[in-house]
Amino acid sequence: MELGLYTFADVNPNPSRSKGVEGAERIKHLIEEIELADQVGLDVFGLGEHHRPDYVASAPVVALAAAAAKTKNIRLSSAVTVLSSDDPVRVFQQFATLDLISNGRAEIMAGRGSFIESFPLFGYNLEDYDQLFEEKLDLLLALRDGEMINWQGELRAPINGRGVYPRPLQDPLPLWIAVGGTPQSVARAGALGLPVALAIIGGEYPRFAPLLDLYREAARRAGQDAAKLKTSINVHGFIADTTDVAADQFYGPQAEVMNRIGRERGWGPTSRAHFDISRGPTGNLFLGDPELVAEKIVAAHKVFRNDRFLLQMAIGLMPHDQVMRGIELYGTKVAPIVRKALTEASEGAKATA
């Protein structure tokens, strides 16, 4: 199983200094986080796209390209690319270029997005929400499949016999579909035979397992090769030297973000009691000392049989030094425990087969 991180590159939406200075520092810290994740042997780093004052990454591929020049092995992905409000041709060209810069380490994680600001910003009608994603995903898949494109939809001008360049080093360029808790989205990804990344940001994590069962069943019914299906679990959490320290450091920034978003969406306020429940054995928060987090990742793998696990630690205004320590522990302490446990489980299963 691949282990990695993702972030939205949060910033203070109301900083005491200029937003340019605030953004410059966050980008500097972001590149340092990706560098360290690479150095400690993590497999993947994802960067989300948002168009709000509380996030600096409205153009993730630019930041990922900067990180590509300073890393060697880690895979670089969006988390997510809001495909519905973007042009698939430009998305493909940008990630193909990133793939060339990184020597074949680029990935696209495409989704509808968790916010709607990009739709009016780029002139799209929210009433076309579903159709936009379906059409643009169809075009993006065509762009991956061949150099010369002949494509027609309803919401975008057709492409008739045009070449799209550059071509990526990887063939095909990896494309994941990011989903929340919508069964239709999971089933679509399965029917298309595309890897799926499931975000779990609330509730008991085992209750999401039926969604991946649905994904695999949809793929089977569509005749997709089960060997090519991949799944990722994307969650919130944090790692520190002790579990108490991890909880105390993460609670404030994470609660502030969830409450801010909650006010926009009509959710009830969170609390430390709710937070502490969420970091229990089956809760959605993967938080604690390295041994505790590793045990929970392994336990979740038994439930989901997932191929990838991504952790969002740099959420809200987490101090940079704390995030860097968390990344160090993730790569040097958590990852070895998880990899050893999964290797032993796999070998044990083979021996009894």
GUNUPA-998740 format. One record per residue (C-alpha): x, y, z; residue in one letter; residue number from 1. Coordinates in Angstrom, 2 decimals, decimal comma. Layout:
N
atom xx:X yy:Y zz:Z rest:A nr:NUM
...
This chain:
353
atom xx:0,00 yy:0,00 zz:0,00 rest:M nr:1
atom xx:1,24 yy:3,47 zz:-0,89 rest:E nr:2
atom xx:1,41 yy:6,01 zz:1,94 rest:L nr:3
atom xx:1,24 yy:9,73 zz:1,42 rest:G nr:4
atom xx:0,00 yy:13,16 zz:2,30 rest:L nr:5
atom xx:-2,32 yy:15,76 zz:0,88 rest:Y nr:6
atom xx:-3,03 yy:19,38 zz:1,73 rest:T nr:7
atom xx:-4,97 yy:22,40 zz:0,49 rest:F nr:8
atom xx:-2,15 yy:24,77 zz:1,52 rest:A nr:9
atom xx:-4,23 yy:26,69 zz:4,05 rest:D nr:10
atom xx:-3,47 yy:30,34 zz:4,84 rest:V nr:11
atom xx:-4,96 yy:32,89 zz:7,19 rest:N nr:12
atom xx:-7,89 yy:34,45 zz:5,29 rest:P nr:13
atom xx:-7,47 yy:37,63 zz:7,34 rest:N nr:14
atom xx:-3,72 yy:38,00 zz:7,89 rest:P nr:15
atom xx:-2,12 yy:40,85 zz:9,79 rest:S nr:16
atom xx:0,30 yy:41,29 zz:6,88 rest:R nr:17
atom xx:-0,29 yy:41,37 zz:3,13 rest:S nr:18
atom xx:-1,85 yy:38,34 zz:1,52 rest:K nr:19
atom xx:1,07 yy:38,20 zz:-0,90 rest:G nr:20
atom xx:3,57 yy:37,84 zz:1,93 rest:V nr:21
atom xx:1,34 yy:35,28 zz:3,62 rest:E nr:22
atom xx:1,04 yy:33,29 zz:0,39 rest:G nr:23
atom xx:4,77 yy:33,40 zz:-0,33 rest:A nr:24
atom xx:5,59 yy:31,95 zz:3,08 rest:E nr:25
atom xx:2,98 yy:29,19 zz:2,74 rest:R nr:26
atom xx:4,29 yy:28,17 zz:-0,69 rest:I nr:27
atom xx:7,85 yy:28,08 zz:0,70 rest:K nr:28
atom xx:6,69 yy:25,86 zz:3,55 rest:H nr:29
atom xx:4,67 yy:23,69 zz:1,16 rest:L nr:30
atom xx:7,71 yy:22,93 zz:-0,99 rest:I nr:31
atom xx:9,68 yy:22,10 zz:2,17 rest:E nr:32
atom xx:6,94 yy:19,69 zz:3,24 rest:E nr:33
atom xx:6,99 yy:17,91 zz:-0,12 rest:I nr:34
atom xx:10,80 yy:17,73 zz:-0,07 rest:E nr:35
atom xx:10,79 yy:16,18 zz:3,39 rest:L nr:36
atom xx:8,04 yy:13,72 zz:2,45 rest:A nr:37
atom xx:10,25 yy:12,59 zz:-0,43 rest:D nr:38
atom xx:13,35 yy:12,35 zz:1,76 rest:Q nr:39
atom xx:11,66 yy:10,16 zz:4,39 rest:V nr:40
atom xx:10,33 yy:7,75 zz:1,76 rest:G nr:41
atom xx:6,63 yy:8,57 zz:1,49 rest:L nr:42
atom xx:5,05 yy:7,58 zz:-1,80 rest:D nr:43
atom xx:2,60 yy:10,35 zz:-2,76 rest:V nr:44
atom xx:1,92 yy:14,03 zz:-2,14 rest:F nr:45
atom xx:-1,39 yy:15,57 zz:-3,23 rest:G nr:46
atom xx:-2,28 yy:19,26 zz:-3,46 rest:L nr:47
atom xx:-5,88 yy:20,46 zz:-3,67 rest:G nr:48
atom xx:-7,34 yy:23,19 zz:-5,88 rest:E nr:49
atom xx:-9,40 yy:25,92 zz:-4,20 rest:H nr:50
atom xx:-10,40 yy:29,45 zz:-5,10 rest:H nr:51
atom xx:-10,95 yy:30,95 zz:-1,66 rest:R nr:52
atom xx:-9,03 yy:33,34 zz:0,60 rest:P nr:53
atom xx:-8,25 yy:30,57 zz:3,11 rest:D nr:54
atom xx:-6,22 yy:28,50 zz:0,60 rest:Y nr:55
atom xx:-3,25 yy:29,47 zz:-1,53 rest:V nr:56
atom xx:-3,32 yy:26,59 zz:-4,03 rest:A nr:57
atom xx:-5,61 yy:27,74 zz:-6,84 rest:S nr:58
atom xx:-3,06 yy:26,43 zz:-9,37 rest:A nr:59
atom xx:-1,72 yy:23,20 zz:-7,81 rest:P nr:60
atom xx:0,23 yy:22,04 zz:-10,86 rest:V nr:61
atom xx:2,51 yy:25,11 zz:-10,64 rest:V nr:62
atom xx:3,47 yy:24,34 zz:-7,05 rest:A nr:63
atom xx:3,85 yy:20,64 zz:-7,87 rest:L nr:64
atom xx:6,18 yy:21,52 zz:-10,72 rest:A nr:65
atom xx:8,34 yy:23,51 zz:-8,31 rest:A nr:66
atom xx:8,38 yy:20,50 zz:-5,99 rest:A nr:67
atom xx:9,20 yy:18,18 zz:-8,89 rest:A nr:68
atom xx:12,48 yy:19,99 zz:-9,43 rest:A nr:69
atom xx:13,46 yy:19,38 zz:-5,78 rest:K nr:70
atom xx:12,33 yy:15,77 zz:-5,33 rest:T nr:71
atom xx:13,34 yy:12,41 zz:-6,77 rest:K nr:72
atom xx:10,84 yy:9,68 zz:-6,04 rest:N nr:73
atom xx:7,56 yy:10,92 zz:-4,57 rest:I nr:74
atom xx:4,52 yy:10,91 zz:-6,83 rest:R nr:75
atom xx:2,91 yy:14,32 zz:-7,32 rest:L nr:76
atom xx:-0,86 yy:14,57 zz:-7,60 rest:S nr:77
atom xx:-3,65 yy:17,09 zz:-7,48 rest:S nr:78
atom xx:-6,12 yy:16,52 zz:-4,64 rest:A nr:79
atom xx:-8,31 yy:17,46 zz:-6,41 rest:V nr:80
atom xx:-8,43 yy:19,11 zz:-9,83 rest:T nr:81
atom xx:-11,89 yy:20,68 zz:-10,12 rest:V nr:82
atom xx:-12,48 yy:19,30 zz:-13,58 rest:L nr:83
atom xx:-16,03 yy:20,63 zz:-13,94 rest:S nr:84
atom xx:-14,85 yy:24,26 zz:-14,05 rest:S nr:85
atom xx:-11,60 yy:23,72 zz:-15,95 rest:D nr:86
atom xx:-10,71 yy:22,96 zz:-19,55 rest:D nr:87
atom xx:-9,68 yy:19,30 zz:-19,92 rest:P nr:88
atom xx:-7,24 yy:20,18 zz:-22,70 rest:V nr:89
atom xx:-5,34 yy:22,56 zz:-20,41 rest:R nr:90
atom xx:-5,56 yy:20,12 zz:-17,52 rest:V nr:91
atom xx:-4,00 yy:17,41 zz:-19,66 rest:F nr:92
atom xx:-1,30 yy:19,70 zz:-21,05 rest:Q nr:93
atom xx:-0,34 yy:20,99 zz:-17,60 rest:Q nr:94
atom xx:-0,09 yy:17,55 zz:-16,03 rest:F nr:95
atom xx:1,69 yy:16,12 zz:-19,06 rest:A nr:96
atom xx:4,25 yy:18,89 zz:-18,62 rest:T nr:97
atom xx:4,51 yy:18,11 zz:-14,91 rest:L nr:98
atom xx:5,05 yy:14,48 zz:-15,86 rest:D nr:99
atom xx:7,98 yy:15,45 zz:-18,08 rest:L nr:100
atom xx:9,50 yy:17,71 zz:-15,41 rest:I nr:101
atom xx:9,17 yy:15,02 zz:-12,75 rest:S nr:102
atom xx:10,39 yy:12,16 zz:-14,97 rest:N nr:103
atom xx:7,07 yy:10,34 zz:-14,84 rest:G nr:104
atom xx:5,70 yy:11,09 zz:-11,36 rest:R nr:105
atom xx:2,58 yy:13,15 zz:-12,15 rest:A nr:106
atom xx:-1,01 yy:12,14 zz:-11,45 rest:E nr:107
atom xx:-4,40 yy:13,79 zz:-11,83 rest:I nr:108
atom xx:-7,01 yy:13,35 zz:-9,13 rest:M nr:109
atom xx:-10,16 yy:14,75 zz:-10,72 rest:A nr:110
atom xx:-13,39 yy:15,59 zz:-8,96 rest:G nr:111
atom xx:-16,30 yy:17,95 zz:-8,72 rest:R nr:112
atom xx:-14,63 yy:19,78 zz:-5,82 rest:G nr:113
atom xx:-15,91 yy:20,40 zz:-2,31 rest:S nr:114
atom xx:-16,65 yy:24,10 zz:-2,90 rest:F nr:115
atom xx:-18,50 yy:25,93 zz:-5,68 rest:I nr:116
atom xx:-16,53 yy:29,19 zz:-6,02 rest:E nr:117
atom xx:-14,83 yy:28,10 zz:-9,24 rest:S nr:118
atom xx:-18,10 yy:27,80 zz:-11,15 rest:F nr:119
atom xx:-19,12 yy:31,48 zz:-11,21 rest:P nr:120
atom xx:-15,45 yy:32,50 zz:-11,28 rest:L nr:121
atom xx:-14,91 yy:30,75 zz:-14,61 rest:F nr:122
atom xx:-18,37 yy:31,39 zz:-15,99 rest:G nr:123
atom xx:-20,08 yy:28,03 zz:-15,49 rest:Y nr:124
atom xx:-23,69 yy:27,43 zz:-14,49 rest:N nr:125
atom xx:-24,16 yy:25,37 zz:-11,33 rest:L nr:126
atom xx:-27,30 yy:23,90 zz:-12,89 rest:E nr:127
atom xx:-24,94 yy:22,04 zz:-15,24 rest:D nr:128
atom xx:-22,96 yy:20,61 zz:-12,30 rest:Y nr:129
atom xx:-23,34 yy:16,92 zz:-13,18 rest:D nr:130
atom xx:-23,25 yy:17,25 zz:-16,96 rest:Q nr:131
atom xx:-20,12 yy:19,39 zz:-16,86 rest:L nr:132
atom xx:-18,20 yy:16,73 zz:-14,96 rest:F nr:133
atom xx:-19,42 yy:13,86 zz:-17,11 rest:E nr:134
atom xx:-18,58 yy:15,61 zz:-20,40 rest:E nr:135
atom xx:-15,21 yy:16,89 zz:-19,27 rest:K nr:136
atom xx:-14,21 yy:13,54 zz:-17,84 rest:L nr:137
atom xx:-15,10 yy:11,96 zz:-21,18 rest:D nr:138
atom xx:-12,89 yy:14,48 zz:-22,99 rest:L nr:139
atom xx:-10,02 yy:14,03 zz:-20,53 rest:L nr:140
atom xx:-10,12 yy:10,28 zz:-21,09 rest:L nr:141
atom xx:-10,01 yy:10,85 zz:-24,84 rest:A nr:142
atom xx:-6,99 yy:13,11 zz:-24,40 rest:L nr:143
atom xx:-5,19 yy:10,36 zz:-22,46 rest:R nr:144
atom xx:-6,01 yy:7,75 zz:-25,09 rest:D nr:145
atom xx:-4,56 yy:9,42 zz:-28,16 rest:G nr:146
atom xx:-2,66 yy:12,32 zz:-29,64 rest:E nr:147
atom xx:-5,24 yy:13,28 zz:-32,28 rest:M nr:148
atom xx:-8,62 yy:14,18 zz:-30,83 rest:I nr:149
atom xx:-12,08 yy:13,94 zz:-32,34 rest:N nr:150
atom xx:-14,63 yy:14,74 zz:-29,67 rest:W nr:151
atom xx:-18,05 yy:16,33 zz:-29,37 rest:Q nr:152
atom xx:-20,21 yy:17,26 zz:-26,39 rest:G nr:153
atom xx:-23,02 yy:19,67 zz:-25,56 rest:E nr:154
atom xx:-21,40 yy:22,20 zz:-23,20 rest:L nr:155
atom xx:-18,06 yy:22,68 zz:-24,96 rest:R nr:156
atom xx:-17,08 yy:23,30 zz:-28,57 rest:A nr:157
atom xx:-16,12 yy:20,10 zz:-30,43 rest:P nr:158
atom xx:-12,54 yy:19,16 zz:-31,27 rest:I nr:159
atom xx:-12,07 yy:17,87 zz:-34,79 rest:N nr:160
atom xx:-8,78 yy:16,20 zz:-35,65 rest:G nr:161
atom xx:-6,56 yy:18,31 zz:-33,43 rest:R nr:162
atom xx:-3,35 yy:17,16 zz:-31,77 rest:G nr:163
atom xx:-2,79 yy:17,85 zz:-28,06 rest:V nr:164
atom xx:0,75 yy:18,32 zz:-26,77 rest:Y nr:165
atom xx:3,00 yy:17,60 zz:-25,00 rest:P nr:166
atom xx:2,50 yy:13,90 zz:-24,51 rest:R nr:167
atom xx:3,36 yy:12,63 zz:-21,03 rest:P nr:168
atom xx:6,15 yy:10,22 zz:-20,16 rest:L nr:169
atom xx:3,66 yy:7,88 zz:-18,52 rest:Q nr:170
atom xx:1,25 yy:6,19 zz:-20,92 rest:D nr:171
atom xx:-1,45 yy:6,55 zz:-19,86 rest:P nr:172
atom xx:-1,11 yy:9,50 zz:-17,51 rest:L nr:173
atom xx:-2,58 yy:8,26 zz:-14,19 rest:P nr:174
atom xx:-6,07 yy:9,57 zz:-13,51 rest:L nr:175
atom xx:-7,93 yy:9,04 zz:-10,23 rest:W nr:176
atom xx:-11,54 yy:10,00 zz:-9,54 rest:I nr:177
atom xx:-12,08 yy:11,70 zz:-6,18 rest:A nr:178
atom xx:-15,40 yy:11,04 zz:-4,46 rest:V nr:179
atom xx:-17,17 yy:11,82 zz:-1,20 rest:G nr:180
atom xx:-20,08 yy:9,69 zz:-0,08 rest:G nr:181
atom xx:-22,07 yy:9,68 zz:-3,33 rest:T nr:182
atom xx:-22,78 yy:6,14 zz:-4,56 rest:P nr:183
atom xx:-23,33 yy:7,32 zz:-8,15 rest:Q nr:184
atom xx:-19,83 yy:8,80 zz:-8,31 rest:S nr:185
atom xx:-18,27 yy:5,64 zz:-6,94 rest:V nr:186
atom xx:-20,20 yy:3,46 zz:-9,39 rest:A nr:187
atom xx:-19,20 yy:5,66 zz:-12,34 rest:R nr:188
atom xx:-15,51 yy:5,34 zz:-11,47 rest:A nr:189
atom xx:-15,88 yy:1,58 zz:-11,24 rest:G nr:190
atom xx:-17,74 yy:1,29 zz:-14,52 rest:A nr:191
atom xx:-14,96 yy:3,28 zz:-16,22 rest:L nr:192
atom xx:-12,26 yy:1,19 zz:-14,57 rest:G nr:193
atom xx:-10,61 yy:4,25 zz:-13,03 rest:L nr:194
atom xx:-8,88 yy:4,38 zz:-9,63 rest:P nr:195
atom xx:-11,02 yy:5,99 zz:-6,95 rest:V nr:196
atom xx:-10,01 yy:8,16 zz:-3,97 rest:A nr:197
atom xx:-12,57 yy:8,23 zz:-1,16 rest:L nr:198
atom xx:-12,55 yy:11,20 zz:1,23 rest:A nr:199
atom xx:-13,58 yy:10,38 zz:4,80 rest:I nr:200
atom xx:-13,91 yy:13,50 zz:6,96 rest:I nr:201
atom xx:-16,64 yy:12,51 zz:9,40 rest:G nr:202
atom xx:-18,23 yy:9,56 zz:11,16 rest:G nr:203
atom xx:-17,00 yy:6,04 zz:11,75 rest:E nr:204
atom xx:-14,71 yy:5,05 zz:8,90 rest:Y nr:205
atom xx:-15,98 yy:1,43 zz:8,52 rest:P nr:206
atom xx:-19,38 yy:2,71 zz:7,39 rest:R nr:207
atom xx:-17,74 yy:3,87 zz:4,12 rest:F nr:208
atom xx:-16,63 yy:0,34 zz:3,19 rest:A nr:209
atom xx:-19,82 yy:-0,45 zz:1,21 rest:P nr:210
atom xx:-18,91 yy:2,35 zz:-1,19 rest:L nr:211
atom xx:-15,75 yy:0,55 zz:-2,24 rest:L nr:212
atom xx:-17,71 yy:-2,70 zz:-2,49 rest:D nr:213
atom xx:-20,06 yy:-0,86 zz:-4,85 rest:L nr:214
atom xx:-17,06 yy:0,43 zz:-6,82 rest:Y nr:215
atom xx:-15,68 yy:-3,07 zz:-7,31 rest:R nr:216
atom xx:-19,09 yy:-4,49 zz:-8,21 rest:E nr:217
atom xx:-19,72 yy:-1,73 zz:-10,78 rest:A nr:218
atom xx:-16,34 yy:-2,48 zz:-12,33 rest:A nr:219
atom xx:-17,11 yy:-6,20 zz:-12,45 rest:R nr:220
atom xx:-20,44 yy:-5,61 zz:-14,14 rest:R nr:221
atom xx:-18,79 yy:-3,36 zz:-16,70 rest:A nr:222
atom xx:-16,22 yy:-6,02 zz:-17,49 rest:G nr:223
atom xx:-13,28 yy:-4,05 zz:-16,13 rest:Q nr:224
atom xx:-10,06 yy:-5,82 zz:-15,20 rest:D nr:225
atom xx:-10,10 yy:-6,15 zz:-11,41 rest:A nr:226
atom xx:-6,29 yy:-6,14 zz:-11,36 rest:A nr:227
atom xx:-6,27 yy:-2,57 zz:-12,66 rest:K nr:228
atom xx:-8,64 yy:-1,17 zz:-10,03 rest:L nr:229
atom xx:-7,07 yy:0,95 zz:-7,31 rest:K nr:230
atom xx:-8,54 yy:2,60 zz:-4,23 rest:T nr:231
atom xx:-7,33 yy:5,33 zz:-1,90 rest:S nr:232
atom xx:-8,60 yy:6,46 zz:1,48 rest:I nr:233
atom xx:-8,06 yy:10,20 zz:2,14 rest:N nr:234
atom xx:-8,46 yy:11,28 zz:5,77 rest:V nr:235
atom xx:-7,61 yy:13,95 zz:8,33 rest:H nr:236
atom xx:-5,09 yy:13,25 zz:11,07 rest:G nr:237
atom xx:-1,80 yy:14,09 zz:12,71 rest:F nr:238
atom xx:1,28 yy:12,40 zz:14,12 rest:I nr:239
atom xx:3,41 yy:13,60 zz:17,03 rest:A nr:240
atom xx:5,82 yy:12,03 zz:19,50 rest:D nr:241
atom xx:2,96 yy:11,31 zz:21,91 rest:T nr:242
atom xx:-0,77 yy:10,95 zz:21,40 rest:T nr:243
atom xx:-1,59 yy:13,74 zz:23,86 rest:D nr:244
atom xx:0,71 yy:16,14 zz:22,03 rest:V nr:245
atom xx:-0,78 yy:15,16 zz:18,67 rest:A nr:246
atom xx:-4,31 yy:15,82 zz:19,92 rest:A nr:247
atom xx:-3,45 yy:19,12 zz:21,57 rest:D nr:248
atom xx:-1,57 yy:20,42 zz:18,52 rest:Q nr:249
atom xx:-4,13 yy:19,35 zz:15,92 rest:F nr:250
atom xx:-7,42 yy:20,12 zz:17,63 rest:Y nr:251
atom xx:-7,36 yy:23,93 zz:17,44 rest:G nr:252
atom xx:-6,47 yy:24,35 zz:13,74 rest:P nr:253
atom xx:-8,66 yy:21,46 zz:12,60 rest:Q nr:254
atom xx:-11,66 yy:22,59 zz:14,64 rest:A nr:255
atom xx:-11,33 yy:26,15 zz:13,35 rest:E nr:256
atom xx:-11,44 yy:24,92 zz:9,75 rest:V nr:257
atom xx:-14,36 yy:22,56 zz:10,33 rest:M nr:258
atom xx:-16,34 yy:25,22 zz:12,17 rest:N nr:259
atom xx:-15,67 yy:27,81 zz:9,46 rest:R nr:260
atom xx:-16,84 yy:25,44 zz:6,74 rest:I nr:261
atom xx:-19,67 yy:24,26 zz:8,97 rest:G nr:262
atom xx:-21,06 yy:27,78 zz:9,33 rest:R nr:263
atom xx:-21,23 yy:28,02 zz:5,53 rest:E nr:264
atom xx:-22,99 yy:24,67 zz:5,19 rest:R nr:265
atom xx:-25,24 yy:24,65 zz:8,22 rest:G nr:266
atom xx:-23,34 yy:22,06 zz:10,23 rest:W nr:267
atom xx:-23,37 yy:22,15 zz:14,00 rest:G nr:268
atom xx:-20,21 yy:23,33 zz:15,78 rest:P nr:269
atom xx:-17,53 yy:20,83 zz:16,68 rest:T nr:270
atom xx:-16,07 yy:20,44 zz:20,17 rest:S nr:271
atom xx:-13,12 yy:18,81 zz:21,90 rest:R nr:272
atom xx:-15,40 yy:16,01 zz:23,05 rest:A nr:273
atom xx:-16,50 yy:15,33 zz:19,47 rest:H nr:274
atom xx:-12,88 yy:15,55 zz:18,34 rest:F nr:275
atom xx:-11,79 yy:13,01 zz:20,94 rest:D nr:276
atom xx:-14,54 yy:10,59 zz:19,87 rest:I nr:277
atom xx:-13,44 yy:11,00 zz:16,24 rest:S nr:278
atom xx:-9,91 yy:9,88 zz:17,08 rest:R nr:279
atom xx:-11,13 yy:6,64 zz:18,63 rest:G nr:280
atom xx:-10,39 yy:3,20 zz:17,13 rest:P nr:281
atom xx:-12,98 yy:3,48 zz:14,33 rest:T nr:282
atom xx:-13,27 yy:7,27 zz:14,15 rest:G nr:283
atom xx:-12,43 yy:9,29 zz:11,06 rest:N nr:284
atom xx:-9,35 yy:11,01 zz:12,57 rest:L nr:285
atom xx:-6,06 yy:9,10 zz:12,25 rest:F nr:286
atom xx:-4,19 yy:10,81 zz:15,04 rest:L nr:287
atom xx:-1,68 yy:9,95 zz:17,72 rest:G nr:288
atom xx:1,84 yy:8,70 zz:18,28 rest:D nr:289
atom xx:3,46 yy:6,70 zz:15,45 rest:P nr:290
atom xx:2,51 yy:3,27 zz:16,80 rest:E nr:291
atom xx:-1,14 yy:4,21 zz:17,33 rest:L nr:292
atom xx:-1,51 yy:5,77 zz:13,88 rest:V nr:293
atom xx:0,22 yy:2,82 zz:12,23 rest:A nr:294
atom xx:-2,11 yy:0,36 zz:13,98 rest:E nr:295
atom xx:-5,15 yy:2,32 zz:12,83 rest:K nr:296
atom xx:-3,92 yy:2,48 zz:9,21 rest:I nr:297
atom xx:-3,41 yy:-1,30 zz:9,23 rest:V nr:298
atom xx:-6,85 yy:-1,85 zz:10,78 rest:A nr:299
atom xx:-8,46 yy:0,36 zz:8,13 rest:A nr:300
atom xx:-6,68 yy:-1,57 zz:5,39 rest:H nr:301
atom xx:-8,34 yy:-4,77 zz:6,62 rest:K nr:302
atom xx:-11,71 yy:-3,02 zz:6,16 rest:V nr:303
atom xx:-11,11 yy:-1,31 zz:2,82 rest:F nr:304
atom xx:-8,35 yy:-3,37 zz:1,11 rest:R nr:305
atom xx:-7,13 yy:-0,01 zz:-0,18 rest:N nr:306
atom xx:-4,05 yy:0,49 zz:-2,34 rest:D nr:307
atom xx:-3,25 yy:3,96 zz:-1,05 rest:R nr:308
atom xx:-3,65 yy:5,93 zz:2,17 rest:F nr:309
atom xx:-3,39 yy:9,74 zz:2,17 rest:L nr:310
atom xx:-3,30 yy:11,81 zz:5,35 rest:L nr:311
atom xx:-4,11 yy:15,52 zz:5,60 rest:Q nr:312
atom xx:-1,98 yy:16,87 zz:8,45 rest:M nr:313
atom xx:-1,35 yy:20,44 zz:7,29 rest:A nr:314
atom xx:-4,92 yy:21,58 zz:7,82 rest:I nr:315
atom xx:-5,76 yy:25,09 zz:8,96 rest:G nr:316
atom xx:-2,99 yy:27,15 zz:10,49 rest:L nr:317
atom xx:-0,87 yy:24,27 zz:11,76 rest:M nr:318
atom xx:2,61 yy:25,55 zz:12,72 rest:P nr:319
atom xx:5,15 yy:24,58 zz:10,08 rest:H nr:320
atom xx:7,59 yy:23,00 zz:12,54 rest:D nr:321
atom xx:4,86 yy:20,74 zz:13,91 rest:Q nr:322
atom xx:3,86 yy:19,64 zz:10,40 rest:V nr:323
atom xx:7,48 yy:18,91 zz:9,52 rest:M nr:324
atom xx:7,88 yy:16,78 zz:12,65 rest:R nr:325
atom xx:4,68 yy:14,96 zz:11,77 rest:G nr:326
atom xx:5,97 yy:14,21 zz:8,26 rest:I nr:327
atom xx:9,28 yy:12,99 zz:9,66 rest:E nr:328
atom xx:7,49 yy:10,60 zz:12,04 rest:L nr:329
atom xx:5,14 yy:9,45 zz:9,29 rest:Y nr:330
atom xx:8,00 yy:8,44 zz:7,01 rest:G nr:331
atom xx:10,51 yy:7,13 zz:9,55 rest:T nr:332
atom xx:8,24 yy:5,53 zz:12,17 rest:K nr:333
atom xx:4,70 yy:4,96 zz:10,87 rest:V nr:334
atom xx:5,50 yy:3,81 zz:7,33 rest:A nr:335
atom xx:7,94 yy:1,03 zz:8,35 rest:P nr:336
atom xx:5,43 yy:-0,40 zz:10,85 rest:I nr:337
atom xx:2,61 yy:-0,35 zz:8,29 rest:V nr:338
atom xx:4,70 yy:-1,83 zz:5,49 rest:R nr:339
atom xx:6,02 yy:-4,61 zz:7,73 rest:K nr:340
atom xx:2,52 yy:-5,50 zz:8,97 rest:A nr:341
atom xx:1,02 yy:-5,57 zz:5,49 rest:L nr:342
atom xx:3,92 yy:-7,61 zz:4,10 rest:T nr:343
atom xx:3,55 yy:-10,17 zz:6,87 rest:E nr:344
atom xx:-0,22 yy:-10,33 zz:6,34 rest:A nr:345
atom xx:0,25 yy:-10,85 zz:2,61 rest:S nr:346
atom xx:2,84 yy:-13,56 zz:3,08 rest:E nr:347
atom xx:0,62 yy:-15,27 zz:5,65 rest:G nr:348
atom xx:-2,32 yy:-15,24 zz:3,26 rest:A nr:349
atom xx:-0,20 yy:-16,77 zz:0,50 rest:K nr:350
atom xx:1,07 yy:-19,48 zz:2,83 rest:A nr:351
atom xx:-2,45 yy:-20,57 zz:3,77 rest:T nr:352
atom xx:-3,86 yy:-20,32 zz:0,23 rest:A nr:353
